[in-house]
């Protein structure tokens, strides 16, 4: 039986150097060579999943088809390889320990004592094998969060060492490491990367490739130095400089012949080679001159960059705009400032459209409602995502129906007009503080109203989209809202859950919100239809 190959992507020097994009790019390159690949993310957190971590702390929570709440890198994997991520593609330290403890309680270790070594690494290995089997992959790419040298990464590196010791010809390590360029010196320095390599040596591993992350391509001298330190051929030291867009990364790697060298190293024959569409896209992006100005009215702008918090929304805007030969200029708008000074809403006039993305909690929601009302009255294209649909519905109820105290039970539990209310199956969960992985999660079907904006955009009468929410439009208010002009054009098959709200096109050029998250299904070469329809409306404005 032919052995599966495993490629581990680990970080050196510091975090956030682009391991996720590197792992996704490796998957894309190998896929373009005709191989069946799977990407997997291993997070070091003791959290069971990413669902209970603040977006401002950890970045976006990406939701898979089966409802897994995962690290944002699963979104990168999907966008690059066009494969669907599921539970098997994501593991955390918390999951590993929880499973080992469960098995111990069930006497599945046969009365033996259970120890961090070797039982934790063995469970990590088991989960990696499950991912490979479920995806039927010929090559599995596993990205480790964090950097080598960190205490919490040791069990995972030990799992890699154990796999390598058993099958040395099937397990490979790619070190993605940062090369700093001190401004006073003006030249790249490899010493931090040399220390990262030493850290790998200390746990019994050596890199098979080093990806040199830097603002500029790695110089020949730097490559030679790292090559000597790692005892690697110089062609396995690969430049990974900053690029115009993340979609340039696979193309850049191929310029260094990375795909061929990688296949030769892991012992697989080359098959086809087809990155033509991808290369054309990367080239096209750089040439686009016309701009479309999109405002994102949100509240997760602190601590981490907005890009991490709203990465799938940003990429969905990119995909749709690029496809229409426009370059998006995204403006970040803090919703709370409108609550203090409504005059600041005038800045929306300068934009071609606004998006209110997902989120939780009351903070900033009044400012979002003010922005939604301003966009409605001034015919500014509006796209609401999850919370953004609830916001536009509340704004409509307050300003058109005259229900001045209309609110969500998430924000005001005893509101006299709970236009947005807790889903029935969520009431007991919230009461018992059962928050982890208990929302309405993953893919659900939705039936579209004939002749609606949504139906026109999709070109279909039934769709499936991914969800992540506990609250919904209160069915008691649906008839009243629709009579006033806001149409629920997408509903669950049983007609109970309101999935899409919109104003008819003769009332507004584009005023639409979704209870689901369409951003999770957009792809560079296949923009999401709702984002495409929104950007078209923005361009017309």
Secondary structure, DSSP 8 states (H G I E B T S, - for coil): ----EEEEEEEESSS-SSHHHHHHHHHHHHHHTT--EEEEEEE--SSSSGGGS-HHHH---EE-TT--EE-THHHHHHHHH-----GGGEEEHHHHHHHHHHHHHTTTTTT----IIIIIHHHHHHHHHHHHHHHT-SEEEEEESS-TT-GGGHHHHHHHHHHHHH-TTTEEEEEEEE--B-TTT-SB--HHHHHHHHHHHHTT---SEEEEEESS---HHHHHHHHHHHT--GGGEEEEE--SSGGGHHHHHHHTTHHHHHHHHHT--------HHHHHHHHHHHH---EEEEEEEES--SSS-HHHHTHHHHHHHHHHHHHTT-EEEEEEEETHHHHH-GGGGGGGGGSSEEEE----SSTTHHHHHHHHHHHHHTT-EEEEETHHHHHHHHHHHHHTS--TTEEETTT-TT-SEEEEEE-GGGHHHHHTT--TT-SEEEEEEEEE-TTSHHHHHHTSSEEEEEEEESEEE-HHHHHHHHHHTEEEEEE-TTS-SEEEEEE-TTT-S-EEEESS-GGGG-BTTB--HHHHHHHHHHHH-
